[in-house]
Amino acid sequence: MARSGSALVSIGLGAAILYLGAHAVTGRQGLLAYVDLQAQERTLNERLAELSVEQAALKARAARLSPKTLDLDYLDERARVLLAAGGEGEIVFALAN
């Protein structure tokens, strides 16, 4: 009878170890979820880098149009593009981007 009790304890402990091991691999905070989160992090970091470049370009454009550092050539270019306007004697071709 002592043997059957220890066998049940061994089976119970083995089942618990298997359950915890499977949960450690496939669970919500398991190894597979960790790998997925790392892939998500890489994707988000790449997107962040793209957006940082875009932000820098937009800041540079805004700085060229700010009152303190107004770039008149750039202002003229933007006005011509947005209004599809040209000077006297100029022919304007509107090209789609």
Buried (B, 14 or more C-beta within 10 A) or exposed (E): EEEEEEEEEEEEEEEEEEEEEEEEEEEEEBEEEEEEEEEEEEEEEEEEEEEEEEEEEEEEEEEBEEEEEEBEEEEEEBEBEEEEEEEEEEEEEEEEE
